[in-house]
Amino acid sequence: MTSYDNTHVYTVEGNRSDQVKRLKYSRSSHLIWGYGYPDWVY
């Protein structure tokens, strides 16, 4: 995830049709299974 707003999250993904793409998902998308923080944040 590169950024977010009230309704969407924005990502940069690789291996999408052999390309790197910027994508936008609804925050309630069924493709998002959850949110978390990496260990180094704490």
Residue, then its C-alpha position, 0 to 999 in steps of 0.5 A: m500500500t502506498s497511500y489511502d483516503n477515506t474510501h480507497v487504498y492505493t498499491v503498487e503491484g508487480n507481476r500483473s500481466d508481466q507489468v508493475k502497476r499502480l492499482k486502487y481498491s475500495r477499502s471494503s473490497h473483498l480482495i483485502w483480507g486485513y490490515g497490519y503493521p510491520d514488526w519494526v513499527y512498535 
